[in-house]
Amino acid sequence: MSREAHVQFWERVGVKLPCATRPAMESFWSTLKTEADLRTKIPPDRRHAELAVFDYIETFYNQARRHSSLGYLSPVAFENQQTQDITNV
């Protein structure tokens, strides 16, 4: 989905995205399309697309992919670290 189409979609459903949100969303969609191989393997219908996105987010993006904003930890590792920090206080 192009940047313009993405912004138009959200505006049609009544959500006005702040300027700072747009680059982050564009980055996420680009990463999703590339890493989930959605550029070459187009799902046949909406349900298959939803399952592909869910599978990518739950099995790779949240579990294994490291994020620079989290100190190069995966979201799961970051949450575990935060939980340990809280319990050790």
Buried (B, 14 or more C-beta within 10 A) or exposed (E): EEEEEBBEEBEEEEEEEEEEEBEEBBEEBEEBBEEBEBEEEEEEEEEEEEEBBEEBBEEEBBEEBEBEEBEEBBBEBBEEEEEEEEEEE
